[in-house]
Amino acid sequence: MEQIIFDYITVNPDVRFGKPVIKGTRVPVDLIVGKLAGGMPIQEIADEYELTLQQIQAALRYAAYLVEEQDLAFV
């Protein structure tokens, strides 16, 4: 059962082992963020994975949200 967890981002235990993916695709969010971090141009990612700019931006917003929610404790 697909569950929307963020704009354009869904999870489904039957798709990519329940990892967050771009809605309507099997493209994992971590793949998109990793490609961007590695320097791949946005348009190249969009073309390769048939994504819109809005979908790619949603992956970045979701990643930023997750980082923001982290509460690191220093010992």
MMTF fields as JSON, N, C-alpha, C and O atoms, coordinates in Angstrom:
{
  "mmtfVersion": "1.0.0",
  "mmtfProducer": "UNKNOWN",
  "numBonds": 299,
  "numAtoms": 300,
  "numGroups": 75,
  "numChains": 1,
  "numModels": 1,
  "chainsPerModel": [1],
  "groupsPerChain": [75],
  "chainIdList": ["A"],
  "bondAtomList": [4, 2, 8, 6, 12, 10, 16, 14, 20, 18, 24, 22, 28, 26, 32, 30, 36, 34, 40, 38, 44, 42, 48, 46, 52, 50, 56, 54, 60, 58, 64, 62, 68, 66, 72, 70, 76, 74, 80, 78, 84, 82, 88, 86, 92, 90, 96, 94, 100, 98, 104, 102, 108, 106, 112, 110, 116, 114, 120, 118, 124, 122, 128, 126, 132, 130, 136, 134, 140, 138, 144, 142, 148, 146, 152, 150, 156, 154, 160, 158, 164, 162, 168, 166, 172, 170, 176, 174, 180, 178, 184, 182, 188, 186, 192, 190, 196, 194, 200, 198, 204, 202, 208, 206, 212, 210, 216, 214, 220, 218, 224, 222, 228, 226, 232, 230, 236, 234, 240, 238, 244, 242, 248, 246, 252, 250, 256, 254, 260, 258, 264, 262, 268, 266, 272, 270, 276, 274, 280, 278, 284, 282, 288, 286, 292, 290, 296, 294],
  "bondOrderList": [1, 1, 1, 1, 1, 1, 1, 1, 1, 1, 1, 1, 1, 1, 1, 1, 1, 1, 1, 1, 1, 1, 1, 1, 1, 1, 1, 1, 1, 1, 1, 1, 1, 1, 1, 1, 1, 1, 1, 1, 1, 1, 1, 1, 1, 1, 1, 1, 1, 1, 1, 1, 1, 1, 1, 1, 1, 1, 1, 1, 1, 1, 1, 1, 1, 1, 1, 1, 1, 1, 1, 1, 1, 1],
  "groupList": [{"groupName": "MET", "atomNameList": ["N", "CA", "C", "O"], "elementList": ["N", "C", "C", "O"], "formalChargeList": [0, 0, 0, 0], "bondAtomList": [1, 0, 2, 1, 3, 2], "bondOrderList": [1, 1, 2], "singleLetterCode": "M", "chemCompType": "L-PEPTIDE LINKING"}, {"groupName": "GLU", "atomNameList": ["N", "CA", "C", "O"], "elementList": ["N", "C", "C", "O"], "formalChargeList": [0, 0, 0, 0], "bondAtomList": [1, 0, 2, 1, 3, 2], "bondOrderList": [1, 1, 2], "singleLetterCode": "E", "chemCompType": "L-PEPTIDE LINKING"}, {"groupName": "GLN", "atomNameList": ["N", "CA", "C", "O"], "elementList": ["N", "C", "C", "O"], "formalChargeList": [0, 0, 0, 0], "bondAtomList": [1, 0, 2, 1, 3, 2], "bondOrderList": [1, 1, 2], "singleLetterCode": "Q", "chemCompType": "L-PEPTIDE LINKING"}, {"groupName": "ILE", "atomNameList": ["N", "CA", "C", "O"], "elementList": ["N", "C", "C", "O"], "formalChargeList": [0, 0, 0, 0], "bondAtomList": [1, 0, 2, 1, 3, 2], "bondOrderList": [1, 1, 2], "singleLetterCode": "I", "chemCompType": "L-PEPTIDE LINKING"}, {"groupName": "PHE", "atomNameList": ["N", "CA", "C", "O"], "elementList": ["N", "C", "C", "O"], "formalChargeList": [0, 0, 0, 0], "bondAtomList": [1, 0, 2, 1, 3, 2], "bondOrderList": [1, 1, 2], "singleLetterCode": "F", "chemCompType": "L-PEPTIDE LINKING"}, {"groupName": "ASP", "atomNameList": ["N", "CA", "C", "O"], "elementList": ["N", "C", "C", "O"], "formalChargeList": [0, 0, 0, 0], "bondAtomList": [1, 0, 2, 1, 3, 2], "bondOrderList": [1, 1, 2], "singleLetterCode": "D", "chemCompType": "L-PEPTIDE LINKING"}, {"groupName": "TYR", "atomNameList": ["N", "CA", "C", "O"], "elementList": ["N", "C", "C", "O"], "formalChargeList": [0, 0, 0, 0], "bondAtomList": [1, 0, 2, 1, 3, 2], "bondOrderList": [1, 1, 2], "singleLetterCode": "Y", "chemCompType": "L-PEPTIDE LINKING"}, {"groupName": "THR", "atomNameList": ["N", "CA", "C", "O"], "elementList": ["N", "C", "C", "O"], "formalChargeList": [0, 0, 0, 0], "bondAtomList": [1, 0, 2, 1, 3, 2], "bondOrderList": [1, 1, 2], "singleLetterCode": "T", "chemCompType": "L-PEPTIDE LINKING"}, {"groupName": "VAL", "atomNameList": ["N", "CA", "C", "O"], "elementList": ["N", "C", "C", "O"], "formalChargeList": [0, 0, 0, 0], "bondAtomList": [1, 0, 2, 1, 3, 2], "bondOrderList": [1, 1, 2], "singleLetterCode": "V", "chemCompType": "L-PEPTIDE LINKING"}, {"groupName": "ASN", "atomNameList": ["N", "CA", "C", "O"], "elementList": ["N", "C", "C", "O"], "formalChargeList": [0, 0, 0, 0], "bondAtomList": [1, 0, 2, 1, 3, 2], "bondOrderList": [1, 1, 2], "singleLetterCode": "N", "chemCompType": "L-PEPTIDE LINKING"}, {"groupName": "PRO", "atomNameList": ["N", "CA", "C", "O"], "elementList": ["N", "C", "C", "O"], "formalChargeList": [0, 0, 0, 0], "bondAtomList": [1, 0, 2, 1, 3, 2], "bondOrderList": [1, 1, 2], "singleLetterCode": "P", "chemCompType": "L-PEPTIDE LINKING"}, {"groupName": "ARG", "atomNameList": ["N", "CA", "C", "O"], "elementList": ["N", "C", "C", "O"], "formalChargeList": [0, 0, 0, 0], "bondAtomList": [1, 0, 2, 1, 3, 2], "bondOrderList": [1, 1, 2], "singleLetterCode": "R", "chemCompType": "L-PEPTIDE LINKING"}, {"groupName": "GLY", "atomNameList": ["N", "CA", "C", "O"], "elementList": ["N", "C", "C", "O"], "formalChargeList": [0, 0, 0, 0], "bondAtomList": [1, 0, 2, 1, 3, 2], "bondOrderList": [1, 1, 2], "singleLetterCode": "G", "chemCompType": "PEPTIDE LINKING"}, {"groupName": "LYS", "atomNameList": ["N", "CA", "C", "O"], "elementList": ["N", "C", "C", "O"], "formalChargeList": [0, 0, 0, 0], "bondAtomList": [1, 0, 2, 1, 3, 2], "bondOrderList": [1, 1, 2], "singleLetterCode": "K", "chemCompType": "L-PEPTIDE LINKING"}, {"groupName": "LEU", "atomNameList": ["N", "CA", "C", "O"], "elementList": ["N", "C", "C", "O"], "formalChargeList": [0, 0, 0, 0], "bondAtomList": [1, 0, 2, 1, 3, 2], "bondOrderList": [1, 1, 2], "singleLetterCode": "L", "chemCompType": "L-PEPTIDE LINKING"}, {"groupName": "ALA", "atomNameList": ["N", "CA", "C", "O"], "elementList": ["N", "C", "C", "O"], "formalChargeList": [0, 0, 0, 0], "bondAtomList": [1, 0, 2, 1, 3, 2], "bondOrderList": [1, 1, 2], "singleLetterCode": "A", "chemCompType": "L-PEPTIDE LINKING"}],
  "groupTypeList": [0, 1, 2, 3, 3, 4, 5, 6, 3, 7, 8, 9, 10, 5, 8, 11, 4, 12, 13, 10, 8, 3, 13, 12, 7, 11, 8, 10, 8, 5, 14, 3, 8, 12, 13, 14, 15, 12, 12, 0, 10, 3, 2, 1, 3, 15, 5, 1, 6, 1, 14, 7, 14, 2, 2, 3, 2, 15, 15, 14, 11, 6, 15, 15, 6, 14, 8, 1, 1, 2, 5, 14, 15, 4, 8],
  "groupIdList": [1, 2, 3, 4, 5, 6, 7, 8, 9, 10, 11, 12, 13, 14, 15, 16, 17, 18, 19, 20, 21, 22, 23, 24, 25, 26, 27, 28, 29, 30, 31, 32, 33, 34, 35, 36, 37, 38, 39, 40, 41, 42, 43, 44, 45, 46, 47, 48, 49, 50, 51, 52, 53, 54, 55, 56, 57, 58, 59, 60, 61, 62, 63, 64, 65, 66, 67, 68, 69, 70, 71, 72, 73, 74, 75],
  "secStructList": [7, 7, 3, 3, 3, 3, 6, 6, 3, 3, 3, 7, 6, 6, 1, 4, 4, 4, 7, 7, 3, 3, 6, 6, 1, 7, 7, 5, 2, 2, 2, 2, 2, 2, 2, 2, 2, 6, 6, 7, 7, 2, 2, 2, 2, 2, 2, 2, 2, 6, 7, 7, 2, 2, 2, 2, 2, 2, 2, 2, 2, 2, 2, 2, 2, 2, 2, 2, 2, 7, 7, 7, 7, 7, 7],
  "xCoordList": [0.839, 0.0, 0.881, 1.701, 0.706, 1.487, 1.016, -0.183, 1.983, 1.671, 2.459, 3.676, 1.773, 2.439, 3.041, 2.335, 4.351, 5.009, 5.503, 5.873, 5.509, 5.987, 5.52, 5.14, 5.535, 5.154, 5.976, 7.206, 5.313, 5.926, 6.698, 7.328, 6.669, 7.449, 6.502, 5.624, 6.695, 5.86, 6.728, 7.901, 6.116, 6.735, 5.71, 4.506, 6.218, 5.395, 6.293, 7.336, 5.919, 6.781, 7.074, 8.046, 6.249, 6.448, 7.287, 7.545, 7.71, 8.506, 9.824, 9.845, 10.919, 12.27, 12.459, 13.091, 11.898, 12.049, 11.531, 12.016, 10.54, 9.935, 10.709, 10.387, 11.727, 12.481, 11.633, 10.8, 11.836, 11.119, 11.488, 12.664, 10.471, 10.664, 9.865, 8.977, 10.202, 9.433, 8.075, 8.008, 7.003, 5.649, 5.45, 5.806, 4.877, 4.581, 5.763, 5.665, 6.892, 8.09, 8.657, 8.113, 9.747, 10.511, 11.871, 12.801, 11.984, 13.248, 13.387, 12.614, 14.375, 14.542, 15.062, 15.861, 14.606, 15.036, 16.546, 17.212, 17.094, 18.533, 19.36, 20.464, 18.862, 19.564, 19.646, 20.702, 18.533, 18.491, 19.426, 20.219, 19.338, 20.179, 21.655, 22.505, 21.954, 23.331, 23.875, 25.032, 23.062, 23.483, 23.766, 24.756, 22.905, 23.127, 24.399, 25.195, 24.58, 25.773, 27.044, 28.101, 26.938, 28.083, 28.355, 29.328, 27.513, 27.742, 26.981, 27.201, 26.099, 25.33, 24.355, 23.638, 24.314, 23.401, 21.932, 21.556, 21.123, 19.706, 19.018, 18.256, 19.284, 18.622, 19.0, 18.172, 20.235, 20.672, 19.939, 19.546, 19.763, 19.004, 17.564, 16.995, 16.985, 15.602, 15.442, 14.491, 16.358, 16.28, 16.49, 15.747, 17.496, 17.827, 16.716, 16.45, 16.07, 15.06, 13.629, 12.68, 13.485, 12.171, 11.427, 10.281, 12.114, 11.558, 11.399, 12.036, 10.535, 10.38, 11.281, 11.752, 11.503, 12.274, 11.593, 12.272, 10.271, 9.53, 9.779, 9.898, 9.855, 10.124, 11.527, 11.726, 12.487, 13.866, 13.968, 14.634, 13.321, 13.316, 12.642, 13.07, 11.602, 10.926, 11.874, 11.855, 12.695, 13.675, 14.64, 14.982, 15.078, 15.979, 15.28, 15.862, 14.038, 13.291, 13.103, 13.221, 12.807, 12.626, 13.936, 13.935, 15.038, 16.34, 16.652, 17.147, 16.364, 16.597, 15.73, 16.178, 14.491, 13.584, 14.146, 14.124, 14.646, 15.193, 16.409, 16.563, 17.265, 18.445, 18.027, 18.587, 17.054, 16.57, 16.017, 16.178, 15.371, 14.752, 15.746, 15.4, 16.979, 17.987, 18.392, 18.608, 18.49, 18.91, 20.157, 20.075, 21.312, 22.564, 23.014, 23.009, 23.397, 23.896, 25.413, 25.923, 26.103, 27.566, 27.933, 27.405, 28.835, 29.237, 30.47, 30.975],
  "yCoordList": [-1.185, 0.0, 1.245, 1.436, 2.086, 3.315, 4.354, 4.546, 5.025, 6.082, 7.332, 7.274, 8.449, 9.722, 10.222, 10.371, 10.481, 10.948, 12.386, 13.001, 12.921, 14.274, 14.629, 13.735, 15.899, 16.271, 15.474, 15.511, 14.763, 13.969, 12.749, 12.058, 12.467, 11.36, 10.347, 10.703, 9.076, 8.011, 6.856, 6.74, 6.011, 4.741, 3.63, 3.824, 2.485, 1.293, 0.101, -0.041, -0.761, -1.892, -2.799, -3.554, -2.733, -3.569, -2.896, -3.496, -1.659, -0.921, -0.515, 0.197, -0.971, -0.606, -0.843, -0.046, -1.949, -2.361, -1.325, -1.241, -0.533, 0.451, 1.75, 2.58, 1.939, 3.192, 4.309, 4.044, 5.552, 6.673, 6.818, 6.809, 6.949, 7.101, 8.303, 8.809, 8.742, 9.79, 9.201, 8.141, 9.881, 9.381, 9.017, 9.778, 7.845, 7.381, 6.753, 6.396, 6.617, 6.014, 4.988, 4.766, 4.376, 3.499, 4.124, 3.431, 5.44, 6.151, 6.579, 7.408, 6.014, 6.36, 7.782, 8.284, 8.406, 9.76, 9.789, 10.718, 8.794, 8.814, 8.76, 9.305, 8.128, 8.087, 9.487, 9.901, 10.212, 11.572, 12.487, 13.218, 12.45, 13.306, 12.948, 13.835, 11.673, 11.239, 11.696, 12.108, 11.63, 12.096, 13.598, 14.057, 14.359, 15.799, 16.087, 16.946, 15.374, 15.568, 15.216, 15.802, 14.274, 13.88, 14.817, 14.626, 15.83, 16.832, 16.629, 17.366, 15.651, 15.434, 16.591, 16.947, 17.181, 18.3, 17.878, 16.754, 18.801, 18.529, 18.072, 17.105, 18.763, 18.401, 16.997, 16.282, 16.605, 15.256, 14.198, 13.152, 14.478, 13.568, 13.489, 12.404, 14.643, 14.682, 13.861, 13.09, 14.025, 13.286, 11.789, 10.975, 11.43, 10.017, 9.239, 8.087, 9.867, 9.168, 9.609, 9.201, 10.44, 10.939, 11.608, 11.278, 12.556, 13.295, 14.759, 15.258, 15.434, 16.876, 17.593, 17.006, 18.863, 19.679, 19.677, 19.637, 19.719, 19.724, 18.437, 18.481, 17.311, 16.048, 16.03, 15.558, 16.542, 16.587, 17.542, 17.238, 18.687, 19.638, 19.027, 19.273, 18.244, 17.586, 16.625, 16.526, 15.923, 15.017, 15.797, 15.356, 16.951, 17.789, 18.349, 18.378, 18.79, 19.303, 18.218, 18.474, 17.002, 15.896, 15.592, 15.374, 15.576, 15.339, 16.435, 16.147, 17.688, 18.798, 18.656, 18.918, 18.24, 18.019, 16.956, 17.132, 15.855, 14.789, 15.255, 14.911, 16.033, 16.547, 17.512, 17.496, 18.338, 19.298, 18.588, 19.066, 17.452, 16.715, 15.929, 15.456, 15.786, 15.033, 15.802, 17.013, 15.086, 15.676, 14.924, 13.848, 15.501, 14.834, 15.173, 16.334, 14.156, 14.359, 14.166, 13.157, 15.128, 15.032, 14.633, 15.167, 13.698, 13.184, 13.887, 13.6],
  "zCoordList": [0.0, 0.0, 0.0, 0.898, -1.009, -1.136, -0.135, 0.065, 0.494, 1.449, 1.065, 0.892, 0.934, 0.658, 1.967, 2.964, 1.961, 3.181, 3.065, 4.065, 1.847, 1.589, 0.184, -0.573, -0.186, -1.55, -2.559, -2.523, -3.448, -4.51, -4.002, -4.803, -2.707, -2.143, -1.511, -0.725, -1.868, -1.312, -0.829, -1.184, -0.013, 0.379, 0.183, 0.354, -0.175, -0.375, -0.089, -0.728, 0.853, 1.191, -0.006, 0.015, -1.037, -2.217, -3.306, -4.349, -3.067, -4.058, -3.42, -2.416, -4.007, -3.55, -2.044, -1.351, -1.558, -0.159, 0.834, 1.962, 0.408, 1.303, 1.428, 2.278, 0.591, 0.624, 0.011, -0.856, 0.45, -0.156, -1.642, -2.006, -2.478, -3.916, -4.412, -3.726, -5.617, -6.261, -6.638, -7.259, -6.266, -6.508, -7.978, -8.878, -8.196, -9.539, -10.257, -11.431, -9.545, -10.123, -9.148, -8.067, -9.55, -8.662, -8.363, -7.95, -8.574, -8.391, -6.933, -6.454, -6.22, -4.809, -4.604, -5.395, -3.552, -3.201, -2.989, -3.447, -2.307, -2.031, -3.311, -3.346, -4.347, -5.624, -6.224, -6.702, -6.198, -6.746, -5.966, -6.559, -4.648, -3.818, -4.016, -4.086, -4.105, -4.33, -5.671, -5.76, -6.711, -8.041, -8.006, -8.577, -7.341, -7.225, -6.426, -6.804, -5.338, -4.508, -5.277, -5.043, -6.18, -6.99, -8.148, -8.878, -8.333, -9.354, -10.654, -11.615, -10.704, -11.927, -12.119, -11.184, -13.298, -13.54, -13.397, -13.73, -12.897, -12.668, -13.951, -13.941, -15.046, -16.296, -16.751, -17.315, -16.512, -16.878, -16.045, -16.563, -14.764, -13.885, -14.368, -14.483, -14.647, -15.119, -16.391, -16.523, -17.311, -18.575, -18.373, -18.921, -17.591, -17.397, -16.699, -17.043, -15.721, -14.923, -15.249, -14.579, -16.275, -16.697, -15.542, -15.24, -14.911, -13.783, -14.155, -15.084, -13.411, -13.585, -12.579, -11.605, -12.843, -11.909, -10.542, -9.516, -10.517, -9.255, -8.463, -7.239, -9.138, -8.453, -7.854, -6.734, -8.598, -8.096, -6.923, -5.933, -7.019, -5.906, -4.675, -3.547, -4.885, -3.76, -3.052, -1.826, -3.811, -3.202, -2.323, -1.226, -2.803, -2.003, -0.767, 0.318, -0.928, 0.233, 1.282, 2.48, 0.824, 1.76, 2.491, 3.702, 1.765, 2.398, 3.419, 4.508, 3.07, 3.994, 5.239, 6.355, 5.034, 6.159, 7.105, 8.323, 6.545, 7.375, 8.164, 9.335, 7.528, 8.221, 9.327, 10.423, 9.03, 10.024, 11.258, 12.381, 11.045, 12.139, 12.985, 14.068, 12.503, 13.252, 14.492, 14.453, 15.575, 16.831, 17.263, 17.855, 16.96, 17.264, 18.674, 19.084, 19.395, 20.75, 20.741, 20.254, 21.275, 21.365, 22.775, 23.749, 22.867, 24.174, 24.635, 25.72]
}
